[in-house]
Amino acid sequence: MVSSDQIRTAVGIIGNAISLVLFLSPMPTFYRICKNKYVEHFSVVPYIATLLNCMLWVLYGLPFVKPNSTLIITINGAGTMIELIYIFIYLLYSDGLRRIKALLLLFIDIAFIATVAAIVLSIFKSHERRTLIVGILCIVFCIMMYASPLSIMKRVIRTKSAEYMPLYLSIAYFFNGLCWTTYSLIHLDVNLTIPNAIGLLFAIAQLLLHAIYNKSTKRQSNEGKSEVALSEVNVTH
């Protein structure tokens, strides 16, 4: 007989794998940055925000805050390392105000986590209180991270094209939200359930937009290819 703990562990492992895919999804961007040796128009803010989110969840999963949360620590620890690598690459190939801004935001991230950890560990003595305080912060920042595609969704509705909202990422966000929502419900953890359930709803909304604008996206893509082909012919002649 399979126990609920075994099911929860299996779901958590799947969630780890899907989350890792999401963390690695910006690799083409940073390959481009390394190749061109310049950050171009790319912003460091999404990676700073994701780093803060990961570090908060690592703090949440530590034994002296939320015992028996190994799978939360493993994926968010990996996410922390990956985001630090992205930020290091950004710092390496940025200059001037961009580099200063990135360093300042990185310092704010680290200082914020250190302050939260110091306050929680020194003032609150029980696991329950520590879990409550850190959990509230995790909910807030996780929802902010999940809500970040809203601007892209608005653009999809305005242009009637899902070209700039990759389907594979929407699917990955859906299964990520589904796995972690299921994981949190097996042994109810409200701090995990709330942000991941909201993330799941955002992912469903993205998939619905893909379904609604699928035909118009293909049509606009084909028109774009035709225009490129025509321009190439004109240039050749």
C-alpha positions as CSV (number, residue, x, y, z in Angstrom):
1,M,0.0,0.0,0.0
2,V,1.4,3.4,-1.1
3,S,1.3,5.9,1.8
4,S,0.5,9.6,1.4
5,D,4.1,10.4,2.4
6,Q,5.4,8.3,-0.6
7,I,2.9,10.0,-3.0
8,R,3.9,13.4,-1.7
9,T,7.6,12.6,-2.1
10,A,7.0,11.4,-5.7
11,V,5.0,14.5,-6.6
12,G,7.7,16.7,-5.0
13,I,10.5,15.0,-7.1
14,I,8.5,15.6,-10.2
15,G,7.9,19.2,-9.1
16,N,11.7,19.6,-8.6
17,A,12.4,18.4,-12.1
18,I,9.8,20.8,-13.7
19,S,11.0,23.7,-11.6
20,L,14.6,23.0,-12.7
21,V,13.4,23.2,-16.4
22,L,11.9,26.6,-15.6
23,F,15.1,27.8,-13.9
24,L,17.2,26.7,-16.9
25,S,14.8,28.3,-19.5
26,P,16.8,31.6,-19.7
27,M,20.0,29.8,-20.8
28,P,19.6,30.8,-24.5
29,T,19.5,34.5,-23.3
30,F,22.7,34.1,-21.4
31,Y,24.3,32.1,-24.1
32,R,23.6,35.1,-26.4
33,I,25.0,37.5,-23.8
34,C,28.2,35.5,-23.5
35,K,28.5,35.2,-27.3
36,N,28.0,39.0,-27.8
37,K,29.9,39.9,-24.6
38,Y,27.2,42.5,-23.9
39,V,23.8,42.4,-22.0
40,E,22.1,44.4,-24.8
41,H,18.5,45.4,-23.7
42,F,18.0,42.6,-21.2
43,S,17.1,43.5,-17.6
44,V,18.6,41.9,-14.5
45,V,15.4,42.5,-12.5
46,P,13.6,39.1,-13.3
47,Y,16.7,37.2,-12.1
48,I,17.1,39.3,-9.0
49,A,13.5,38.7,-8.2
50,T,13.7,35.0,-8.7
51,L,16.9,34.8,-6.6
52,L,15.1,36.5,-3.7
53,N,12.1,34.2,-4.1
54,C,14.4,31.1,-4.1
55,M,16.4,32.3,-1.1
56,L,13.2,32.9,0.9
57,W,12.0,29.4,0.2
58,V,15.3,27.9,1.2
59,L,15.0,29.8,4.5
60,Y,11.4,28.5,4.8
61,G,12.5,24.9,4.3
62,L,15.3,24.9,6.8
63,P,14.9,22.5,9.8
64,F,14.7,25.3,12.3
65,V,11.9,27.0,10.4
66,K,9.8,24.3,8.6
67,P,11.1,20.7,9.5
68,N,10.8,17.9,6.9
69,S,11.0,20.2,3.9
70,T,14.0,18.7,2.1
71,L,12.4,18.9,-1.4
72,I,11.7,22.6,-1.0
73,I,15.3,23.2,0.0
74,T,16.8,21.1,-2.9
75,I,15.0,22.8,-5.8
76,N,15.2,26.3,-4.4
77,G,18.9,25.8,-3.4
78,A,19.5,24.8,-7.0
79,G,17.5,27.8,-8.2
80,T,19.6,30.1,-6.0
81,M,22.8,28.8,-7.5
82,I,21.5,29.1,-11.1
83,E,20.2,32.6,-10.6
84,L,23.5,33.7,-9.0
85,I,25.3,32.4,-12.1
86,Y,22.9,34.4,-14.4
87,I,23.5,37.5,-12.3
88,F,27.3,36.9,-12.3
89,I,27.2,36.7,-16.1
90,Y,25.1,39.9,-16.3
91,L,27.6,41.7,-14.0
92,L,30.5,40.4,-16.2
93,Y,29.1,41.8,-19.4
94,S,27.3,44.9,-18.2
95,D,28.9,48.3,-17.5
96,G,28.2,51.7,-16.0
97,L,24.9,52.3,-14.4
98,R,23.6,48.8,-15.3
99,R,26.3,47.1,-13.4
100,I,25.9,49.4,-10.4
101,K,22.1,48.8,-10.4
102,A,22.6,45.0,-10.6
103,L,25.1,45.0,-7.7
104,L,22.8,47.3,-5.6
105,L,19.8,45.0,-6.2
106,L,21.9,41.9,-5.4
107,F,23.1,43.5,-2.1
108,I,19.5,44.4,-1.2
109,D,18.5,40.8,-1.8
110,I,21.2,39.4,0.4
111,A,20.7,42.0,3.1
112,F,16.9,41.4,3.1
113,I,17.3,37.7,3.5
114,A,19.9,38.1,6.3
115,T,17.7,40.6,8.1
116,V,14.6,38.3,7.9
117,A,16.7,35.3,9.1
118,A,18.2,37.2,12.0
119,I,14.8,38.6,13.1
120,V,12.9,35.3,12.8
121,L,15.6,33.2,14.6
122,S,16.2,35.7,17.4
123,I,12.6,36.8,18.2
124,F,10.4,33.8,17.4
125,K,11.3,30.6,19.2
126,S,8.7,28.1,17.9
127,H,8.6,26.5,14.4
128,E,5.0,27.6,14.0
129,R,5.7,31.3,14.4
130,R,8.8,31.1,12.2
131,T,6.9,29.2,9.5
132,L,4.1,31.8,9.7
133,I,6.3,34.8,9.3
134,V,8.6,33.4,6.6
135,G,5.6,31.8,4.9
136,I,3.8,35.1,4.5
137,L,6.8,36.6,2.9
138,C,7.1,33.6,0.6
139,I,3.5,33.9,-0.4
140,V,3.9,37.6,-1.3
141,F,7.1,37.3,-3.4
142,C,6.0,34.0,-5.0
143,I,2.7,35.6,-6.2
144,M,4.7,38.6,-7.5
145,M,6.9,36.2,-9.5
146,Y,4.0,34.2,-10.9
147,A,2.2,37.4,-11.8
148,S,5.1,38.7,-13.9
149,P,3.7,37.2,-17.2
150,L,0.6,39.5,-16.9
151,S,2.2,42.1,-19.1
152,I,2.9,39.5,-21.8
153,M,-0.7,38.2,-21.5
154,K,-2.0,41.8,-22.0
155,R,0.2,42.0,-25.1
156,V,-1.2,38.7,-26.4
157,I,-4.8,40.0,-26.0
158,R,-3.9,43.3,-27.6
159,T,-2.1,41.9,-30.6
160,K,-4.2,38.7,-30.8
161,S,-0.9,36.8,-31.1
162,A,0.8,34.4,-28.6
163,E,4.1,34.6,-30.5
164,Y,6.0,36.1,-27.5
165,M,4.5,33.8,-24.9
166,P,6.1,30.4,-25.6
167,L,3.7,27.5,-25.4
168,Y,6.3,25.1,-23.8
169,L,6.9,27.6,-20.9
170,S,3.1,28.0,-20.3
171,I,2.8,24.2,-20.2
172,A,5.8,24.0,-17.8
173,Y,4.3,26.6,-15.6
174,F,1.0,24.7,-15.6
175,F,2.6,21.4,-14.5
176,N,4.9,23.2,-12.0
177,G,1.9,24.8,-10.3
178,L,-0.1,21.6,-10.5
179,C,2.7,19.5,-8.9
180,W,3.4,21.9,-6.1
181,T,-0.3,22.6,-5.3
182,T,-0.8,18.8,-5.1
183,Y,2.3,18.4,-3.0
184,S,1.1,21.1,-0.6
185,L,-2.4,19.7,-0.3
186,I,-1.4,16.1,0.6
187,H,-0.1,17.4,4.0
188,L,-1.8,20.8,4.0
189,D,0.7,23.6,3.8
190,V,-1.2,26.8,3.2
191,N,2.0,28.8,2.5
192,L,2.8,26.5,-0.4
193,T,-0.8,26.1,-1.5
194,I,-1.8,29.8,-2.0
195,P,1.0,31.0,-4.3
196,N,1.1,27.8,-6.3
197,A,-2.6,27.6,-6.8
198,I,-2.5,31.2,-8.0
199,G,0.4,30.3,-10.3
200,L,-1.7,27.4,-11.6
201,L,-4.6,29.7,-12.4
202,F,-2.2,32.1,-14.3
203,A,-0.8,29.1,-16.2
204,I,-4.3,28.0,-17.2
205,A,-5.1,31.5,-18.3
206,Q,-2.0,31.4,-20.5
207,L,-3.0,28.1,-22.1
208,L,-6.5,29.4,-22.8
209,L,-4.9,32.4,-24.6
210,H,-2.8,30.0,-26.6
211,A,-6.0,28.1,-27.6
212,I,-7.9,31.3,-28.4
213,Y,-5.2,33.0,-30.5
214,N,-3.6,29.9,-31.9
215,K,-4.9,30.4,-35.5
216,S,-4.1,34.1,-35.5
217,T,-0.6,33.5,-34.2
218,K,0.1,31.0,-37.0
219,R,-1.3,33.4,-39.5
220,Q,0.8,36.4,-38.3
221,S,3.9,34.1,-38.2
222,N,3.3,33.0,-41.8
223,E,2.8,36.6,-42.9
224,G,6.0,37.6,-41.1
225,K,7.9,34.8,-42.9
226,S,6.4,35.9,-46.3
227,E,7.5,39.5,-45.6
228,V,11.0,38.3,-44.7
229,A,11.2,36.1,-47.9
230,L,9.9,39.0,-50.0
231,S,12.5,41.4,-48.5
232,E,15.2,38.9,-49.1
233,V,14.2,38.6,-52.8
234,N,14.2,42.4,-53.1
235,V,17.7,42.7,-51.5
236,T,19.0,39.9,-53.7
237,H,17.9,41.7,-56.8
